């Protein structure tokens, strides 16, 4: 069930900077409350017999890892990077709790909360829910108040049962028929790199994290507010145009996350991401406005059929040929924890400190963008196949991408 268990290919992680003095014992207690609250955080699997057997673990098994770097003056940054890399590099066995949290104290009023989840238990967007509930609960407990969290939500097992029932229904057959027609001409479309693209999936991806310049991020948000447009579609549309300019093709497909998650207070906690393939005809070199219209139309059409799982599309529609999957992945995460309480939580999202990510997943993509929007910043984490893409290849691609995004800030639409 777990391929190469010694490799952390299923780890997902986010780090938060906490700008207040942390009571570590209370934080650990709050973590256990959330593990008890969400079934997927206490579910483990025993596959020693060859057939996975589900088992529920106790939150008592959770331990908040604690590291004090407050006395490290000269080497604190280096030590911090080492601590974050260490917790991310350790694989999480399927027979253990699928969550690890390390509290790294930098000073009496500043700490880093480094969290790693097994992908079987959650998707990237789940961090919004996890951190929002954790901070809200912690603040309430610090004030001596009762838990502010809403009553227990549907559990992840219910979501899985619904998905299995869907795939066995006539409704699913209609959606699958759409994908068979829609992806019938889907072909391998690698990005142009310094070297030829290898035939095998990557085992490592290089990472390049950075902050989006404030004038650009603020300009995009102002444009979306004025025009009533989705910033998710703006990011996706510009990305499809960047892929078109790189490959010279007119039919551009990207993989992205749509649906699968309702409002936080109504959804379960787990792997809910609905990864779908968005194909758009960009023939004729459309400008930003026209490309947005086409991408928006594609996304709306895709959303209607997004209940079909991505891996099901790979196996049943694309015949298991991973080379026909989109070469570019895109994930937009609006990390807005204000929906869980005060608008100005004393937290910041920390930029990714790694330079390389171990990877042995099913995806066969060349470049992935994770765009994380916080109330203060837009953080972009680029992951790419370093076997044929050099850092300069990625920088050229991203330069084109950001130039295309800037076009939206210059649009003079009525």
C-alpha positions, 0 to 999 in steps of 0.5 A: 500500500505504501510504496517506498515507505522510507521516502517522504513522498506523501508528506505535505507541509506548511509552516506558520510564524506565531507572533506571541508567547506560546504555552507549549503544553496548552498548544499540545492539548489543543492539538489532541482536541483536533485529532479527536475531532477529525477522524482522518487525523487519528486513522492509521492503516496496517498492511502487514497482511497485504490487505490494508486494515483501518485502525483508529488511534488515540490522540494520546499518542500525539506529542508536540515536538519542541525545539528551543532556538532562542539562545541561538544568536548567530546560527538561528536561521541555519538551525531553523532551516535544518529543523524544518527540513528534518521534520519534512524529510521524515516519512510518516508510516501508515500505522502511525498518526498521520500528523506531526507538529514541531514548535520551534521557539525563536524568542519569547514572543516568536515561534515557528509551527512546522506541521507535516501531514500524510497526504492520505489524511488531508490535502493542502487546503486542509491546512486552512482548516487545521490552523484556523481551528487550532489558533481559535481553540488556543486563543479561547483556552488562553482566555479561559473560554469554552471551545468556540468550534462548531459542533462535530462536522461530517467525517471523512469516511462519509465523504469516501462512501459518497464518492464510491456510491457516485462512481457506481451510479448512472450519473457518474457514467455521464460524467465519465463519457464527457471526459472520454470525449473531452480528453480524446485528443489529450497528448503529451505536452512537455515544457521546453527545457535545457535538456530533453524530458525523461520518459520516467516520472521524477523522483525529486523536484526542485523548489523555488519559493518567493513572494509576489511583488506587492504592486502586482498582487495588490493590482490583481486584487484591485482588478478582480474587485473592480471587474467582479472576477475570480483571482483563481481564474486570473492566475489559471488563465495567465498560466495557460497562456504562459504554457502556450508561449512555451510550447507553441501549442494552442490546446492547453491543459493544466491540472488544478484543484476544483470543488470537493470542499464546501464551507469549512463549517460544513465540510469534513477534514481529509483529502477532499481535493478535486483535481481536474484537467482544464483544457482551453483553446487559445488559438489566435493568441488571445489577449488577457481579456479574451483568454480569461473568457475562454479559461473561465468557460473551460473552468465552469464546464470542467466544474460540472464534471469535477466529481470524477476522481483524478486518478480514475481519469488517469486509469480509466480515461487516459489508459494509465498513460501518465505522459498524457497528464498535463505538464503543469499543475496549479494550486491556489490556496487562499489562507484566510483564517479570519473566517474562524475568528478575529481578522488579525490573528498574530500569525504569518505563513512562512516561506518554504525553506527547502530547495528540493522535494523528494517525489515518487507520486503518480503525477508526471508533471514538469512544473507545479505552482502553489500560490498561497494568498494570505491577508498580507502576502501572496507566496508562490512556491514553484516545483519543477523537474530538475532533470531537464529544467534548469533554474534559468528555464524556470525563471524565464517561464515565471518571468513570462507568467508574471508579465501576463499577470501584469496585463490584467492590471493594465486592462481598461475594461468598461 
